Amino acid sequence: MVMERAAGPEPLAALLFGPKDRPAASALASLAAGPEGFVLLNPGTAADGTAELLRDGLTFDLAGLAPGPAQTRPEAVHRVALPNDFSGAELDAAWLMVGPHLAGAEHLLPVLRVAAAILCQLSRLGGLEAIVWRPARLVMSPAWFAEAAGAWLAGGPFPALALTALARSEQGIASEGLAFLIGQEFTLQARSGGPNREDSRTAVRLTDWLVANGRVDTPREVVLPGIGAVWVEPDGASKLNVVTK
């Protein structure tokens, strides 16, 4: 069942469960244990299906737990590591949102890292079929998210294929969800014949560089580790055109 929701905070992520598989707040207790977990605060009443999660001094709200009503499924147009026949049409959603004290700060990397850490823990919930990262309109398997985000949290590169989407076309590779972090998306122009594997590697490394260095407001050359130089040029306030050199 999917309930319409009044205007309010948008989710960072949605957890998709079978119609009878949404967990109750009590199911979170085992995930909250240990140094890598979170603190479960005010798990709510049986009627509202909400829980408040605390980690590293930051609070997040999880709504849509049983037996409360499910949340609306966010739009997802990109998909990663899911079966070809996957369809979220019949799945119920629970939302992970920043707490009220973090409103407006959800795009900051320290907040995003804590959200990713909590989602890695929540990915272990029984009956969870997929995770939607709303800023990128990306739906993926829980295992994919946990592996990609976990590597980032352990000191690896930004998970460009879990917290952003990279869409391929004959023209090149376009990011989606990067604007949530830096206010800009990019299009990497493809070599002749459409984007190849090297273009995909370049797009991933460029995403990592942009997240670390922020928006680009003047044309410049960027040297990407293991890739080489690319030319990055703003196209208006919110777009970047990228050409390999």
N, C-alpha and C positions, 0 to 999 in steps of 0.2 A: 504494500500500500504506500502511495506517495501523497503526502499532504502538502498543500500550498502553504507558503510561509509569508508572513507579512514582511514588509521592507525592514531591513536590519543588516547586521554584519554578514558579509559573504564568507563562505568557508575558504580556508586555504586548501583543504583536501576533503574528499569524500571517501568513505569506506563503503564498499558495495557488498551486500550480503544477499543470500537467498531470502525469499519472503518470510521464512520461518527461522532464519539463522541469526538475526540480529541479537547480539548479546545484551544482557543486563549489566548494570554498573558493577555488580558483584563479580563478574567475569574479569574485570580489570585488576582485581586485587593481586593476583599472582604475577601479572606483568609489572606492577608497581614495585615489586620487591627487588632489592639489590641495588648496587651502586649505579647500574646503567638504566635503572627504571625511573619512575616518577612518583610523586606523592599524590594519592587520590584524596581530594578534598571535597567535602559536601557532595556526595554522590547523588543527591537529589532524591526525589520521591519516586515510588513505583509508577506514579501517573505521568510524570513529565519526562522521564528517560534521559536525564542530563547528568553530566559529571564534570567536575572541575579538576584539572590536572596541573600539578606544580612541578617544575623542574628548573634548576639553576636560577631560582628566584622569579621565574616567569610563569604566568598562568595561562592555560588554554581551556576552552570549553569544548566538550564533546556532547553533541546533541543527536537525538535519533536512536538512542538505546532502547531496548525493550524494557517494559511493555509500552513505552510511549510511542507516539506516531513517528514514522519514518520521515526523513527530510527529502526535499526535492533533489533529484539527481542533477548535478551540474552538467552542462553541455560538454561532451568530449568528442573531438573530431580526429585526434591522433591516438594511436595505440601502439604499445610496445609489449612484446613477450606474452602475448595472449593467444589462445587457440584461434584458428581461422573462423570457427563457428561461434566465437564469443559474441554474446549480445547482452548488453546491460539493461535491456528494456524491461525485464521482469524482476530486476534486482532492487532491493531497498537500500537507502543511503543513510549513513550517519555522518555528521559534519564535524570536522575539527576546525575550530576558529580561535583566534587570539582572544584573550580575556579583555574585558573593558579597559583595563589600565594600559593595554598595548595598542589600542585603537589608533591607526595611523602609522604605527611602527612595524607593521607586519612584513614590510618589504626590506627591513634592515637585516643584514647578514647574521648578526648575533641572535636575533629572534628566529630567523629562518633555520639556523643550525639547531636550535632547541626544538623547533617544530619537527624537523627531520628526525631528530633523535627519538622523539615521542612516537612518530609514525613508524619508525623501525621497530619499536616495541609493540605497537598496535598491529603490525603486520603479522604477528604470531597468533592473533585471535582465530579461534576455530570458526569455520564457515565463511571467512573472508575470501571473496573471489577476485576483487580488483580494488585498486586505489586510483582515484582521480585527483590529479594535481590541477586545481581549477585555473590558476593564472595562465597555464599553457594549454588548457583544454585537452589534457593528456590522460589517457587511461592505461594502466599497466598492471602486470601481475604483482602481487605483494612481494614475491621473492625478488623480482627485478628491482623494485624500489629499495628493499632492504639491502641488497648487495651494492647498488650504486651509491645510495646515500651513506651507507655504512663505511664504504671506502673513503668518501669525502670527510666524514667525521673523524676518521682515523688518520687524516693528514694528506689524503689523495686529492686529485683534481675535482673541481666542481662537477656534480653529476648532470652534465648537459642533456642527457637523454632521460632524466627522471624529473628534474625541476624546470626544464624547458623542453620545447619540442623543436625538432629540426625537420622541416618538411621539404622533400625533394620534388623538383619539377624539371622540365626541359631547360628552363632558364637558369636553374641553380638550386641553392639550398637557402631556405628562409627560416629564421628563428621565430618562435612564438613563446611568450612568457618571459623573455629577457627584459622587456619593458617594465615588468613588475619590479625589477631590481634596479635598472639603470635608466629607465625612461626611453629606451631606444630598442628597436629590433633591427636585425641586419639581413641583407640578402647577399649571399656569396655567389658571384657570377660563375657559371659553369664553364669549363673548357669546352671545346667543340665536341659534340656528341653527347652532351648532358653530363651531369655530375657523376664522378667516379669515386672510388674508395678513398683516394687521396683528398678529394674535395670534402668528403665526410669527415676525415681526420682533421682537416683544416678547420671545419665548422665547429667541431668539438673543442679544439684547442683555442679557437678564437672566443668561444663562449666563456671558457675558463679565464682568459685574459681580460675580457670585458668585465666580468664579475669582479675580478680582483682590482681593476684599474678604473672602472667607472665609465661614464659616458664620454663620447668623443665629439667635440664641438668644432674642430677644425681638421681639414684633411691631413693625414699623417701616415707614415709607414710604421707598421707594427711587425716586430720580429717574434714569431711564435716558436717556442722550443720544439725541436724535432721536425719542424715544418719549413721555416724560413720566413721571408718577408712577404707581407700582404699590404695592399694599399687600402686604407679605410677612409671613406669620404662621406660626411653627413649629407643627407638629402632631406631638407627640412629639419624640424626639431626632433622628430621621433624615428627617423629611418637612417640606416647606414648602408651604403653600397660598398662592397668589398671585392677587390680584384686580386688574384694571385699574381705574383711577379716572377 
